[in-house]
Structures are given as C-alpha cells and as structure tokens.
Amino acid sequence: MRNLTQDNITQAVLARLADTPDPRLKEVVTSLVQHLHAFARDVKLTEQEWFQGIEFLTRVGHITDDKRQEFILLSDTLGLSMLTVAMNNDKPAGCTESTVFGPFYVEDAPHFDLGEDVANGAPGIPCLVRGTVRGLGGEPVPGAEIHVWQADAEGKYDVQRTGGDGHRARGVLHASGKGEYHFRSILAEAYPIPDDGPVGDMLKATKRHPWRPAHLHFMIKAPGYETLITHVFRNGDAYLDSDAVFGVRQSLVADWVKQPDGTYLVEYDFVVNPAGAGA
C-alpha cells in the first residue's frame, strides 16, 4: 500500500505482522501497535512531542548500565512492574504476596551462615531478622535459599557506591532443617530511588516524590515451590501510602521492634506456594 493516511496506516502495519510465525509474539506486537496508534490519536501527538519521547527513552538507555537499570525504574514508577507482578502472581490465600523485584539485585551476592551479619560494614543501626519459611500446608521448607538485600542508612545500595568496598547489606542464606532463618543486618530506612536521570525528571514534572518506604528485599527459592520475590516493609514509615513504585501490600508490613540495647528486631514468616498449585 502506497497511499497511507492517518486513517489506514494502522491496518497497513497490522497487515505486515499477519505472517508472524510465533503466535504469542504476533498477539503482543499486534496489540502494541493498536494501542500505540490509539494513544497517538487520543492525545493528538505532535511531532515535537514524539521526538521528546524518543529523546527521553534514549536518555533512559544511556544511563542504564550493570549497576543501574533505568528502564526498570521507569517501569516501576509507571506502575507497570507492579501490575505485571499482580497479574502473574495470583496465589492461593495464605501465601506471602509478591511485589516488585527492583533494579538492585545482583547475581553474585556472598553466602552467609545463619546468624551471620549480612550488613558486612554497611552503615546503620544493627537489626536482627528472623522467621520461618513454610509451604502453604504449613510444612517447613528445609534448606530454602533466601536472598536478601537492602539499602543502608544513607539510602544507598552497595552497587550504587564507588570505592570497591564490595557487597554490603546483601547475601544468600539457607533455612535450617525446620525452615527457620535468622541473620543480622541493619535497620531498614526509607530512601529515594535514583532521581538524577530521566526518570527523576519525569517525577519532578509530574510533581511526584521519589521515596520508597523502608523495606528488606527477599527472594526465596526451594525445590517443589514457586520462587517468591517480595519485600518486608517497616510499619509506621511515612511513605507506605505513597511508595514511588507502588509496591506496598498491607500483608508485607511488619514491626521493627526496638530492643533494650538500642538494636532492632523484625520477625516475618514466609509462606511459599507449591509449584503448579492454582490460585
């Protein structure tokens, strides 16, 4: 087709996609084109606005590296990450709820024995974290692999720092034979997501703050169970109702209890879903 107009171009693009061999890819890109074209028509997108959008996405790509994932931040702050999590983690009642993965997980975190200090020198008030990992039927999950990571008292993850101090406030542990876990770390504090890039510019332009409520990240893996990616949030935090990435769920909020010696204790029990179980 040569005589393309604003009225027939969408159908022309869809016709080019008609022979896509992968049915799922065909479904996704067809819907994407339809919604993108509908969006452009709905807001009467100008060429200058289109160029500014391309420039914004280019900046997102340029600032992304192995320590900073600006595309995940963009997805998080638009609520897309949490929507995807919610749609794909409809677990049975009683299971621990999932939330966003975040941009600061790393593959090569150090391993610790139960009871050790994963803070590894990160600044913050000492805190003991303990609980259990159980299956939906109440059975302990022995040896469950527990990945944990968090920001320090200055609102920084280790990967955001320069200077070669290595991994801090991050580690991998294994639950005991009774499904129990405990480790030492630091008090979770609220912190702003990185806002010195294009996502930060978007937040400022829309009069939004960049703050996340205090939390610990967890990823729990065990044979025979679905992998759980979640947070545990600190009760009483000022940003629980306005999390910049929309990740808070009430069931994930726990008390950090101050102890007589000035340290803190948080207890949280995880319930993981058997693999293949329905909602």
C-alpha positions in Angstrom: 0.0 0.0 0.0 1.4 3.4 -1.1 -1.4 5.8 -0.3 -1.1 5.7 3.5 -3.1 8.1 5.6 -3.7 8.6 9.3 -6.9 6.6 8.8 -5.4 3.5 7.2 -1.9 3.3 8.5 -2.7 1.1 11.5 -4.3 -1.5 9.3 -1.4 -1.4 7.0 1.1 -2.1 9.8 -1.1 -4.9 11.2 -1.2 -6.5 7.7 2.6 -6.6 7.7 2.5 -8.5 11.0 0.0 -11.1 9.8 2.6 -13.7 8.9 4.5 -13.6 12.3 5.1 -17.3 12.9 5.2 -17.1 16.7 1.6 -16.8 17.8 2.3 -15.1 21.2 4.7 -12.6 19.5 2.0 -11.9 16.9 -0.5 -11.3 19.7 1.8 -9.0 21.6 3.0 -6.8 18.8 -0.4 -6.6 17.2 -1.9 -5.3 20.4 1.1 -3.0 21.0 0.7 -1.3 17.6 -3.1 -0.9 18.1 -2.6 0.7 21.5 0.3 2.9 20.4 -1.6 4.2 17.4 -4.7 4.7 19.5 -2.7 6.6 22.1 -1.2 8.9 19.5 -4.7 9.7 18.1 -6.2 10.1 21.5 -3.7 12.8 22.7 -3.2 14.2 19.2 0.6 13.6 19.5 2.7 16.3 17.8 5.9 15.6 16.0 7.8 17.6 18.6 6.3 15.5 21.5 7.1 12.3 19.6 10.7 13.5 19.3 10.9 14.4 23.0 9.6 10.9 23.9 12.3 9.3 21.7 14.9 11.6 23.3 13.6 10.6 26.8 13.9 6.8 26.1 17.4 7.4 24.6 18.5 9.0 27.8 17.0 6.1 29.8 19.1 3.7 27.7 22.3 5.8 28.0 22.2 5.9 31.8 21.5 2.2 32.2 24.5 0.0 33.0 25.3 -3.0 35.1 24.8 -1.1 38.3 21.7 1.0 37.4 18.7 -0.2 35.5 16.8 3.0 34.5 14.3 1.0 32.4 13.2 -0.9 35.5 12.9 2.4 37.4 10.7 3.7 34.6 8.5 0.6 34.6 8.3 0.7 38.4 7.3 4.4 38.6 4.6 4.0 36.0 3.1 1.1 37.9 3.8 -1.3 35.1 6.1 -3.5 37.1 3.6 -3.9 39.9 0.7 -4.6 37.5 2.7 -7.3 35.9 3.6 -8.8 39.3 0.0 -8.7 40.4 -1.3 -10.4 37.2 1.3 -13.2 37.3 1.3 -14.0 41.0 -2.3 -14.7 41.9 -1.5 -17.1 44.7 -3.9 -19.0 47.0 -5.0 -17.3 50.2 -2.4 -17.7 52.9 0.7 -17.4 50.6 3.1 -14.5 51.0 2.3 -11.8 48.4 4.8 -10.9 45.8 6.0 -7.4 44.9 8.4 -5.7 42.6 11.9 -7.0 42.0 13.6 -3.6 41.9 16.7 -2.6 40.0 19.4 -3.5 42.6 19.5 -7.3 42.7 22.9 -8.9 41.8 23.7 -12.4 40.9 26.9 -12.9 42.8 25.9 -12.0 46.4 28.0 -13.6 49.1 26.8 -16.6 51.1 26.3 -16.5 54.8 25.6 -19.0 57.5 22.5 -18.5 59.7 23.1 -15.9 62.3 25.9 -14.1 60.5 25.9 -10.3 59.7 25.0 -9.7 56.1 25.4 -5.9 56.6 29.2 -6.5 56.3 30.0 -3.0 57.4 27.1 -1.1 55.8 26.2 2.0 57.9 23.1 1.6 60.0 21.6 0.6 63.4 22.1 -3.2 64.0 19.0 -5.3 63.5 18.2 -9.0 63.9 15.9 -10.5 61.3 14.3 -13.9 61.9 11.3 -16.1 60.9 10.3 -19.3 59.1 9.7 -20.5 55.6 6.8 -22.8 55.2 4.7 -24.2 52.5 1.0 -23.5 52.0 0.1 -26.6 54.0 2.1 -25.4 57.0 5.0 -27.7 56.4 8.5 -26.3 57.0 10.7 -25.8 53.9 14.1 -27.1 55.0 17.1 -25.5 53.3 15.1 -22.9 51.4 17.5 -20.5 49.6 17.0 -17.0 50.9 18.4 -14.0 49.0 18.2 -10.7 51.0 19.3 -7.2 50.0 18.6 -3.7 51.3 19.7 0.0 51.2 21.9 1.3 54.1 21.2 4.1 56.5 22.3 6.6 53.9 19.8 5.3 51.4 22.3 3.6 49.1 22.6 0.1 47.9 26.1 -1.3 47.7 26.1 -1.3 43.9 25.4 2.5 44.0 28.6 3.2 45.8 32.1 3.6 44.3 35.3 2.8 46.0 35.5 -1.0 45.8 34.1 -1.9 49.2 32.4 -5.0 47.9 28.9 -6.3 48.7 27.2 -5.0 51.8 23.7 -5.4 53.2 23.2 -8.3 50.8 23.6 -12.0 51.0 22.3 -15.5 50.4 21.4 -17.9 53.3 19.7 -21.2 53.7 16.9 -22.0 56.1 17.5 -24.7 58.7 16.1 -28.2 58.6 13.0 -26.7 60.4 12.6 -24.0 57.8 13.8 -21.4 60.2 16.1 -18.5 59.4 17.9 -15.7 61.2 20.5 -13.2 60.3 21.9 -9.8 61.4 21.7 -6.7 59.3 20.8 -3.0 59.7 17.6 -1.1 60.3 15.7 -0.6 57.1 15.3 3.1 56.3 13.2 5.0 53.7 15.2 6.2 50.7 14.7 7.9 47.4 15.1 6.0 44.1 17.8 7.5 41.9 16.3 10.7 40.6 19.2 12.3 38.9 18.3 10.9 35.5 15.3 10.9 33.1 13.0 9.0 35.5 13.7 11.7 38.1 12.9 14.4 35.6 9.6 12.7 34.9 8.8 12.5 38.6 9.6 16.2 39.1 7.5 17.2 36.0 4.5 15.3 37.4 5.0 16.6 41.0 5.8 13.2 42.5 8.3 12.3 45.2 11.0 9.6 44.6 10.8 8.0 48.1 10.3 4.3 48.9 9.2 3.2 52.4 11.8 1.3 54.4 12.0 -2.4 53.5 14.0 -5.5 53.0 14.1 -7.3 49.7 13.7 -11.1 49.7 13.8 -13.8 47.1 13.1 -17.3 48.3 13.8 -20.4 46.2 13.1 -24.1 47.1 12.6 -27.3 45.0 8.9 -28.0 44.6 7.9 -24.4 45.3 7.3 -21.3 43.2 10.1 -18.7 43.6 8.9 -15.8 45.8 10.1 -12.3 45.2 8.8 -9.8 47.8 9.6 -7.1 50.4 9.0 -6.8 54.1 8.1 -3.2 54.9 8.7 -1.3 58.1 5.5 -0.4 59.9 5.0 3.3 60.6 7.0 4.5 57.6 5.8 7.8 56.3 5.8 6.6 52.6 3.8 3.4 53.0 0.8 5.0 51.3 2.8 6.8 48.6 5.5 4.4 47.5 7.2 5.8 44.4 6.9 2.3 42.7 3.5 1.2 44.1 5.0 -1.9 45.7 3.4 -1.9 49.2 0.9 -4.6 50.3 -0.5 -4.5 53.8 0.3 -8.2 54.4 4.0 -7.4 53.9 4.2 -4.7 56.6 5.9 -5.8 59.8 7.0 -4.2 63.1 10.7 -3.4 63.7 10.8 -3.5 67.5 13.5 -1.6 69.3 15.3 -3.6 71.9 16.7 -2.5 75.3 20.3 -2.3 73.8 19.2 0.0 71.0 19.2 -2.6 68.3 16.0 -3.7 66.4 14.2 -7.0 65.9 11.9 -7.8 63.0 10.2 -11.2 62.7 8.4 -12.4 59.5 7.2 -15.8 58.4 7.1 -16.6 54.7 4.6 -19.0 53.1 5.5 -20.2 49.7 3.3 -21.7 47.1 3.8 -25.3 45.9 4.9 -25.4 42.2 2.0 -25.9 39.9 -0.6 -25.0 42.5 -3.5 -22.9 41.4 -5.0 -19.8 42.9 
